[in-house]
């Protein structure tokens, strides 16, 4: 496993080009592009402008000798009917398709998306919500096959009355298996799982070869804090042992931005180097 980080480690305080340069300078060889952070901007520009931006990012990454191996895709909102401002279900599908084409330009094999409830009122049954998610993500199959980019569906975290389902590995497996496509897998978010009190080593064994991507971060078990390992209470020895047991072949990808971006900018580069050293220690655990 290579240690990776999302470019959101700098938040919005620096451009993505600058974040790319500084992550490479800190020693990261593989990176995650967080499209979610950019979706407001992407909604304001044309596809040709986005395509040009993606080609420029890819060229700069190649120049720096780093690769993008994962992307957090756009987010529809808390539920499929509680959409982010400016989105409808159809326009979200269009944005998702654009993100997948951008991922292809960047050379990214897996883009992470959220399954979720249909609405926040909690009236739908699990089967209704499962069927809705199956039908929804099937809409992306043509562009997956066109680009060769896959989607990894992420375990969610129950909060404020929504995301009642797909927090557990068992439910995530049911969704992935129902979609039954070589370009659909799973992403495991360690912070979400810890808040949900899920035994993560067991979850990895359940996911097995379906696991294509990770969101690695720590917390205190009560809220989703996005901290570096050992800044919270996750058992990293057990977790990494299970990843090795299932022969996980993806990257150990930080979504631990609050471990770095809370620092003054003058010390963030040292914080990034520490984060990489820490990650290499964690993935070496037996």
N, C-alpha and C positions, 0 to 999 in steps of 0.2 A: 504494500500500500504506500502510495506517495501522499504526502501531506499537502493539501491544497487550501486555498482560502477564497472566499467570495470577495469580489472587489468592493462590496459594501462595507468592508472593514474601515473605510474612510468616511462612510456616510456620504452626504452631499457636499462636503466641504472642499473636495477636490474633484477635478474632471476624471472621467474613466480612463483617459489616456495617462494622466498623471498617476492615478492609482495603479494602473498596469505597470508603469515604469518603477514605482516604488516597491511594489510587491516583488517584481523581478530582482530589483537591487537587494532586497532582503533575503533572497535565495530561493524563493518559491519557483518551481519549475512547471507546475500545473495550477490552473486557476479556474474559478467559477465566475461566470458572468451573471450578475443579478439583474435580469430584465425587469423584474417586478419594480425595482427602484426607478426604472426608466420609463415605465409604461405611460405615465402622464405626458412625457415628452414625445413618446412614439405616437400617441394619439393625435398629436398636433402637427405631425409631419407626414409626408407622402412615403409610399414604399420605396420610391427611387432614392429619396434622401436617406432613409434607413439603410437601404442596401449599400449606398456609398459609405455611410458611417461604419457598417459592419466590415466592409472590405478594408477600410483604413485601419480599423482595430486589428484585423487579422494580419495585415502587413506589418504593423508595429509589433505585435506579439511574435511574429516570425523573426523580425529583426532582433528582438530581445532574447530569442531562444526559449520562449515559454509557450505552453499550449493551453487552450481552454478545453477542459474535459467535461464540464457540467454547466448547466444554466438553471437558475430558478426562473420559471416561466411567469407570464402575467398572472394576476390573481383576479378572480371575478367578484370577490367580496366575501362577506361572512357566510352567505348561503347563495343558492342559485337564484333567489328572488330578492336578496338584499345586495344589489350590485353596486360596485364602485361607481361613483358619479361619472356620467358620460357613457356608460356601457349598457347595452342590452345583451341578451344571450347570443343573438346573432353577431353583434359587433365584437363580443368577446371571442367567439369562434374565429372571426377574421383576424383579431389581434393575436390569438394563439397560433394561427397558421403563419402569420408574419414572423412571430418569434421563432418558429421552427425553421423557417427559411433563413433567418438571421443566424440561427445555430449552425445550419449547414455551412454557411459562409465562414463562420468562425471555426469550423471543424469539430463542433461539439456533438458527441454521440447521444447524450441523454439530457432532456429538459424536464424539470420537475413541475408537476401540477398538483393542485389540491382537489381531492374529492370533497364533497360536503353535503349537508342537508339541502333539501329543496327550499324550505322556508323556515322561519324562526319560530313558528307557532307550535312545532312539535307534534302536529297531527298525523303526519305521514308515518307509515310503518317502515321498519327496516327494509322489507322487501321492495316497497315502493321507492325508497331512496336508492337502494342498490340498482334497481332497474333504470331509474332516471340517470344515474351516473354512468351505467353501461351504455345507454343510448347516447348520452351526451359525448362521451369520449370516443365512441365509434365515429362520430362526425369528423374526427381528426385523422382517421385511418388513411384517407387518400393522400394527404400531405405527408404523412409519415412514410408511406411507400414511395412517394415522389422524391423526397429528400434523403431517405435512409436514416433520418434522425428518430430516436425513440423517445417516448415519454415515460417518466418514472413517477408513479402516484405516491404521494407522501402521507404518512400517518399524521393525522390531525390532532388537535388538542381541544377538549371540551371547554368552552368559555362562554359566559354570558348567555347561556341558554341555547347555543347552537354548536354544531359539530358533535352531535350525539353519537355518530358512528364513524368507522374507519380510523379510530384511535388504536385499535388492537391489531396485532399481526394477523390474527385469524380473519378478521373482516377485510383487511387490505388484501390478503391472499384470495379471498372469495371474489373481490372485484377484479383483480388482475387476471385470475384464472377464467372468469366469465368473459372477459374481453379477448382472451386466448389469441394473442398476436405476438410474434417474435419481437416487435418493437414496442411492447408495453411491459414494463416491469415496475419495481417498487423503489421508493426512496425512504430511508429511515431517518427520522429526526430524533436525536437522542434527548434533546431538551423537552420536546413534546411528550415523549414516552416517560420521562422522569416525573413530569408533573402529573401524568396519568397513573403513576405508581406501577408501571409495567415492568416486569422482569425482562430486561433487555436481552440477556444471553438466550433465553428461551425464545424470544421473538425472532432473533436472527436464525435460530434453528428452524423455526416455522417458515420463515421467508426463503431460506436456502438460496438457490440459484436465481430466484426472482429479484433479489436485491441487486440493483444496478448503480445506486448513488446513495450518498449519506449527507446529512446535515449534522455536523458535529459541534455540540456546545453543551455547557454545563449550567446548572441552576441549583437553587436550594430545595427543590422538590415542591415548592408552593407556587411559583410563577415562572414564566418563560423569560429568563433573564439574558440569554445569549452570551454566556461567559466562556472563558477558556477552561479546558480541563483542570480540575483540582481547585477551581475557584467556587465550585459548588459541591454537591455531595454524591455524584455518580461514581459507581465502582468501575473505574476504567480498566483495571486488570481483567475483571470478569468479562467486560464488554468486548475488549480487543481479543481476548482468548476465543470468544464465540465467533467473531468475524474471521479469525484465522481457521477455526474449525470448519466453517462452511466454505472456505476457500473464496472468500469475497475478493473479486478482482478489480474493483473500482478504487477510487481515491478516498482518503480520509479528509473530507472536505469541511473546513471550518465555516460555520455560520455564527461565529463567536465575535461579532463586531464590537460588542460592548466591552470586550476584554482589551481593545486597542483604541477605539475611536473616542473613548472618554478621556484619553490622555491628551495633554497639550501637544499641538502639532510637532513641536520641536523634539519630542521624545517618541513619537509614534513609530518612526523607522526602527528604533531600538526595540520597541514593543513588538513590532512585526518579526524581527529577528528572533526575539525570545519565543514568540508564538510558534515559529517554525521549529526551533530547537525543542520546545516542549512537545510539539506534535510528533517529532521524530522519536522522542523518548517514549511517548505513549504507544506508538505503533510497534515499538521494540519489545513491549511487555510480553511475558510468556504466561 
